[in-house]
Amino acid sequence: MATTTQTRAAPSQMQVSHDSAYIPRGSLTTKLQFYKAPADGSKPFNYVESPPEGQPQRNFGDIDFSVTIHDIRGQESSFNLDTNAFGTLTTSPSAEKSFTDDASIKKNYYPEVESLLLKHVPSAKRILLFDHTIRRAKGSRNPVTRVHIDQTQESATARVHYHLPDEAEELLKGRVRIVNVWRPLNGPVQATPLAFADSTTVKDEDLIGIEHRYPDRTGETAAVQHQDEKWHYWSGMENNERLLLECYDSEKGGRVPHTAFVDPRSPEGGKERESIEVRALIFG
């Protein structure tokens, strides 16, 4: 669903506004960080927490490419999960206000997310919310400025076994999706917005599995080699707006690369972006 927002006239693309209330809107060209393979040809990995002694945090690098990022504001209805692997929703204010306590978030916000997904994701019959991440510029989890996908086929299948071991084999016979529900906590977003690529423009051969090493297990995410992806963002997202990012779809194959990015138009004295993403297994 679309929203109508009053905006100030935009300064030229690379000009920094001195109006701290300015909200950058419209398409822009800027640099995103893509995958650069390990120099020794080894399998890429990263450690979620501190690495073992003598090991790097990760063994692969980044390479910057300039891309054009298109603003979908006003064109929200042109995109959907089944085709593009992303979609947008506008909803009522949340019962959760502070987003500082995990137990409170699970009690107040999780039911809202579950209800939203059951109502708006086509054919969804069952939802399992398995974790969430809060990102703050000055917190322990900063916005990630590297193009990635949170899941791969291997890790999505493992997720089902991990969270629902007694039902996994039967559930995996049907459609399984993993969708992130992303929203700002201090909207409208003025800095480090989220960019996402249309899944139909992303080639499988450009997705590189990365070992995601936890202390007790190893998962897998995907890094992305830059080719001809078409990039988008949703300018000035408000607290009542939700961005749905599909990381895995066993039936239609959707998977959406995404990343935070530095918007050169962000105003001096503006707010640093704060956000929460909730990750959901969707069955049906």
N, C-alpha and C positions, 0 to 999 in steps of 0.2 A: 504494500500500500504506500502511496506517495504522501509526502508531507509538503506543506507550503511554508517557506521560511523567508522572512524579509532579510535582505543582505545589503551591505554597503557596497558601493562601487569598488571594483577590484583594482588594485594598483597593477602596473605591468608585472609580468610573470616573475622576473628575478628581483624585483624591488621589494625590500623589507618595509612593511608598514610600521609607522610609529604610533598608530592607533591600536592600543592594546586590546580593544574589543573586536578588531577585524577578524573575519572568518574567511580563510582562503577558499575560493571556489573556482570551478572551471578546470579544463584540462591543462596539464603541464608536462614538461619534459624534465626529467631529473634522473639521477643515477640510482640503480638498485644493485645489490650484491648477489652474485650468482656463484655457483659451485666451481671450485678449482681443484682438480684431482691431486691426491698425494704425489709428491715428486718421485717416490720410490715405487709407485704402482700398487701399493698395498691397499687392502680393503679399508674404506673410510670409516672412522668411528669418532664418537665424542662421548665424554663422561658427563653424566648429569650432575654429579657432585664432584668432590675433589678426586683427581686421578691417583692411581697408585704411584709410589715413588719411582721416578725415572720415566714416567709416561707423560706425554703432553695432554692438555685438556681435550684437544682434538688434533687429528693428523691431516686434515685437509684445509685448503685455503679458500679465499674469496676473490672474485674478480668483478670489477664494476663495469656495467654497461648502461649507457643512457637509453631510457625508454620513454615513450609517451604514455601518460596515465590519464585515462578518460574519466571524467566526472559523470556518475550515473544519476545524480540529483535531477529529478524531473523526468527520468526515463526508467524508474524502478520497475515498472510493469513489463519492460522488454526482456527481463532476465528471470530465470527460475532454476531451482535446484536440479530438476531432471535433465535440463538441457545444458546449462552453463556451470552447474555445481556451486552456484551461489544464489542467494535471494535476500530480499529485504522485507521487514515487517515493522509496523508501528503499533505500539501497544499502550496500555494504561500505565501510570506510575507504579513502581514496585513497592511491595510492603516492606522490603529490606531497604534500610536507609543508609547505614554506615559502611557496609561491606568491609568490616574490619575483623569480624569473628566468624570462623569457618562454620561453627555449629549453627549460628544464626543464619548464615547464608544458606545452608542446607535446609533449614527449617522454613525459611520465608521465601527464598528466591528459587530454589530447586523446583518446588511444585508449580511455580509460574512458568518456568522453562518447559517442564514436562507437558503442561496443558497447552502451551503455545505450539509445541512440536506436534502433538497429537492432532491439534486442530488444523495446522497449516501445512504439514508435510504429507504429500499424497501417499495414501495407502498405509501410513504408519499405524501399527496396532499396539506396539509395546515400546516403552522407552526405558533405558537404563542410563542415568547420569552417573558417570564414573569418576569425574574429577573436575576441578576448576582451577584457573590461574588468575590472580590479580596482578596487574602490571602498573607500576608507578615509577615515574622517572627517578625518584630518590629511594625506591624500595629495593628489595632483594631480587625482584624479577622485573627487569627493565623491558621495554618494548624490544622485540627481536627484529633487527634490521638485516636479516639474511633471508633470501627466498627459500621457502621450504614447504613441505606438506607434512602434517603431523603423523600420518599413518601410511602404511603400504598394505598390499594384500596380505602379506605374511603377518605383519603386526596386528592388523585388524582381526584376522582369524585367531591369533593368539589372545587378543583382548577378550573375545567371546569365551574362549576356554578359561581364561584367568578369572573373569568375573562371574561366569555362570557355568562352572565345570560340569554339573549334572545334566544340563540342558543343551550344552554346546553343539553336540553332533546333530541334534534335531533342529536347532535354530539355524545352523549353517546350511541346512537344506533349502531354506527360504531366503528372501531378500534381506541383506544386512547392510546398513549404512552407518557411517560415523559422521556426525555433523557437529561442528563447533557453533555455539551461539555467542556472538561477540557484541558487546555494548560498551559505550563510555560510561564512566562514573561521574565525570565532571564536565559533561558536554555544555555547549557545543565544542567539538574537537577543533583546536587551532593548530596543534603541532603533532608530529609523528602519527599521521593517520595511517590506516591500513590499506595497502594495495592488494588486489587479488586478480589473478589471470583467468580469463574465460577457459574453462576446461576443454572446449572444442578446439582451441588453438594450441594445445599442449600435446607434444608427442611423447609416447611411452619411452622411447629411447633416450629422451633427455631427462628422465627421472632416475636418480642415482640413490640406491638404498644406503642408508647410513646406520651403522650399529649404534644404538642409543643405550649406553651402558649404565644401568642403575646398580646400586650396591648388591642387590639380591637377584637381579635378572637382566636380560638384554632384550630390548625392544628394537624397533626399526622405524626411522623416519625417512623422508625422501628429500634430497637436495635437487636442485634444478640447474641444468645447463641452459644458457640463454640461446634461443633461436628466434622464433617469430611469434611469441605469445602476444595476445592482446590484453593490455592491463587496464584496470579500472580502480576507482575508489569512490566512496560515498561522502561527499564533502560535508563538513560541519555537523557530523552525527550528533544527535541529541540523546539524552538519557532514556527517552521512551522509544528509541529506535533499536532494532535488532538486525544484525547482519548474520545470515546463516551461511556457513562455509562447509561444504561437503568434502571431507577428506577421503572417503571411501564409499563406493556403491557396488555391491557384488553383482547387481543386475545391469545397470546402465553404464558402469565404468567411470562415473564422475569422480574427479579429484582436482582440487583447486589449489595451486600454488599461491602463497600469500606472504606478505612481509610488511612490517612497519617501514616507513620511509621518511626521510628528512624533507619537509616541504620548505623550499627556500623562501616562500612568501609568508611564513609564519611570523606574526607580529612581535616586535620587541615588547617585553613585559606581558605577553600573553600567557595562558595557562599551559603547563606541561600536561600532556594527555595521561589520564588514568582510565583503566579499563578492566573488565572481567570477561573471560571466556569460559563457558561451561561446555564440556565435551559429552556427547550423547551417543550411545549405541541405539539404533533405531531398527526394529524388526517389523517386517511386513511390507 
